[in-house]
Amino acid sequence: MRAAATHSQRVTWPAGGPLPPVHPARRMLPRRGRGGIDGIDETTEPETRSAGTVAAPPGRFGVLLLVLIVTYLMSALSQGRLIDGLQLVLFAAAALLALRNSSVSRTIVRLVLAVAIVGTAVMLGLSLSPATGTTGEGIANLWTGLVLLFAVVVIVRRVLSFSTVVIQSIYGALSAYLIIGLMFAAFYAAIWRLSGQAFFANGQPNNTQTFQYFSFTTLTTLGYGDFTALHNGARSIAVLEALTGQIFLATLVARLVAAYRGPAERQR
């Protein structure tokens, strides 16, 4: 017979026998995440990673967003070769901050760091040297656009890897959105300087401020109409930017904001 026990005795069950009934209050149910996947805890981040990878602390996206805002305001309020060169350095720093937040192998981190340092130094020389003229500035703008494109890919990949939506996820998505606008502005400047033709119609000025203004009004689909691309190639890129901005807001940013829960709500 099975041994009966009081609350101070230990109950033993013979091997091979049926398991004792479990009180419903003690049953452990699988947890369901916000995405509807069983077993995923909404309040934790993924812990599994391959060997030799670098795990980034989640608090860096706020710093990245601040750097981007300061960089944009600096270029919007002043102009000149020196400001463009400083902006180039800050954009490279923003890309490295984005890489620091990702989980990639140490080899890739070292390789990207070396390429960023060497490439930024070369492009800075081309941008500041009077001998290279507008061609050097156009090449530097093209490099800036590619660096910012790399930063967008790294940030979006990192944000999507979170198993829960925290405030740093939203900071990361907003940083990627700002970088997209700055990236297209750099490509517009590269097109203007390398083609040797006017970018805007109606004789509107072509400079860093107007390119960033046109880029963000296009990205947000405000459509003021005071600046319009002159050639078909530039118009096609502007349409691509408008589509990118709408898809990014309607899918990633809106989903993250809707799924976000504050610390007090997560503790319930």
HUKAWO-V981604 format. One record per helix or strand. SS is the DSSP state (H for helix, E for strand). FROM is the first residue (numbers start at 0). LEN is the number of residues. If there is no record, write none. Layout:
SS/FROM/LEN, SS/FROM/LEN
This chain:
H/23/3, E/31/1, E/37/1, E/52/2, H/59/18, H/80/20, E/103/2, H/105/23, H/132/29, H/166/29, E/199/1, H/207/12, E/228/1, H/231/28, H/262/4
